[in-house]
Amino acid sequence: MSNRFDWQSQLAKAYTTFPEAQQKPVIGITGNYGELTCKIGEGYYKSVWKAGGVPVIIPPLRDTDSIINTLEHIDGLLLSGGADFNPLYAGEEPDKRLSGINSERDLPELLITQLAYNRQIPILGICRGIQTLALALGGKVMQDISETAQIKHSQDADRSEPTHSVSVEEDSILYHIYKSYLSPLTSHLFCSSTPSTIRQ
């Protein structure tokens, strides 16, 4: 029988060195909300872990004391994807084509984003997270991009299947991160989803 379930042997490995663990950056990830629970896609926390960070899930609490205490203990903030924002937070009435919203997350994420920005904590937004950055920091978000989108925004293929290309500006941080993956003749990556369109 294997030692798969011998959890004490795993603990013993930690005790063989001091300190027991190497210090790593702690990355807070905003949790999604649905079915009376806080949840998160495994791609978020596993990617942080694989990149050498320690993922911590942040529930959608609108209590500023809780948010500020959380920010005191993280080195970076990842704003995760999900449903659209309630347009009333942007001073707009809902467009008839607006998709589903998640009101449990809206205020907590606007608060945590502004407070993290005030503290100069590095922030990465993914999908809805880009909307969060825009709204929290004074930008505007289009409620629906169907009339302006040049490609299919929501794909039917499996998420692991690339379905469109993304142009990367050569003077951008993203270009320097991904330049080894880019063709010498083009500045394109192939992606499986597109972020929401943002207008300034």
N, C-alpha and C positions, 0 to 999 in steps of 0.2 A: 504494500500500500504506500502510495506517495505521501510526502509531507505537505501536500497542498493545504490541508486544514490545520497544520501546526503553526498557528499564529504566533506562538511564543518564540519560535525559532526566528521568525521575521523580526520580532522585537529585539532579540539578542544581537542581531546584526547591527542595530542602531547603537547598542551599548558598547560596541567594540572600539568606538572612537569618541574623542571629546574635542570640541563639542559634538553632540550626537548627530547633528545635521549641518550641512553647509548652508550658510545664509544665502537666501535667494530673494529676488524682488517679489513682493506680494501684489497681485493684480486682482482688483475687484471687478466682478462681472455682474451687471444688472440682471436680475432674474426676471423671467417672463411670468405672467400671472394668468391662470386659467383653472377652472374646475376647483376653485377654492384652495389652490396650492401654488406655491412658488416653484417654478421649474426652469430648466435650462437645457439646451441641446448639448450633447456630449462633445460636439466639435469645438465649442468654445473653451471649456475647461481643459480638454485634452490637448488642444493646441497650445494653450498657455503653459501647461506642464511640459510638453515636448520642447517648447522654446526655452525652458529653463526657469520658468516662473512658478509661483505658488498661487493657484486660482482660489479665490474666495467669492462665493455667491452672495450678492447683496439683494435682500428682499425689497419689494416696493413699499417702503415705509415713508410716509410724508412728514414724519417727526424730524425736525431739523437737528435736535440734539443727537439723535441716533445717526443721522447722516454725517454730521461733523465728527463724531467720535469714530465712525467708520473711516473717514478720510484721513484721520490721524494715523491710521495703521496700514495704509496701502501706498504703493509706489506708482501705480498706474491704474487707470479706469477704462474698462471696456464696456461700451454701451451696446447691448445686444439687440438683435432684430426682433421683429414682431409686428403687431398691428399698427395702423396709422394713429396719429394724434387727433384728439378732438379739436377741430378748427377754431372753436371758441377761444382756446388759449392763444391763438394768433389774431383774435379780434375779427374773425371771419365766420360767416354762416356756412353750414355744410353744403357742399356741392352734391347734386343728385347722384353723381358717380362715385362719391366717397366710399371707400371700402370699410371694413369693420374697424372699430376703434377699441382701445383697451384703457378705459378711464382709471383703472386701479394703478396703472403705471405712470400716467401722464405727469401729474404734479410731482411725485417723488423723483422722477428722472430729470425734470426741468430744474428742480432744486439742487440735486446732487451734481448736475453738470455745471451749473453756475458756480457753486461752492468749490468744486474741484478746479475749475478754471481760475477762480480767485487765488487759489493756493498754488497755481502753476503745476498741477499734477498732470502728467501726460495722459491724453485721452484719445481713444480710438473708437470711432463709431462704425457699426456695420448695419446696413440697411436702415431699419427704423432708427438706429443709433445716429445715423447721419442727419436724419430729420431732427432728432433731439438736439444735436449740436447747433443746427441752424436756428431752431426756435429759441433755445436758451441763450444764444449769443447774438440775437438781433436780426437773424436772417428770415427769409420767407420760404415756405414749402408749398409746392403745388399740391392740391388735394388729389388730383388725378392727372396722370400723364398720357392718357390714351390718345389725346388729340395731337400731342407733340412728339410722342415716342416714335423713333424711326425703326425700332426693332421690337420683337415680342418681349414684353417685360417679364412675364411669369411663364416659365417653361413647363412643359409637360414631361420632358425627359427626366431621368434620374439626376439628382443633384451632382453626381460625380461626372456627368457627361458635359463637356464644354459645348456651348451652343451659340456663342457669339464672341467677337473680339472686343478688346478695350484698348483705346489709344492712351499711351502714357507720355506726358510731356517730359522732354529731356532735362529740363531744369527743375524737376520735382524730386522730392524725397523718395517717392515711390519708384521713380526711374532708377535711382542709385541703389535701391534695395533689390530690384528685379532685373537690372541690366544684364546680368549673366544669362537670364532666360530669354532675352529679347533677340530677335533676328537683327543682324547688322544692317539690314536694309529697311527694317520697319521698327516701329515702337509699339508693337501690339502684344498683348497677352490674350489668352483665350480663357473665358470665364463661363461659369454655369449660371450666373444670375447677375442682375444689374441693380445698382442702388437707386433709391428714389431720386427723382430730379429735383434739384434745389436751385432756386433763383435768388440772387442777392438783391 
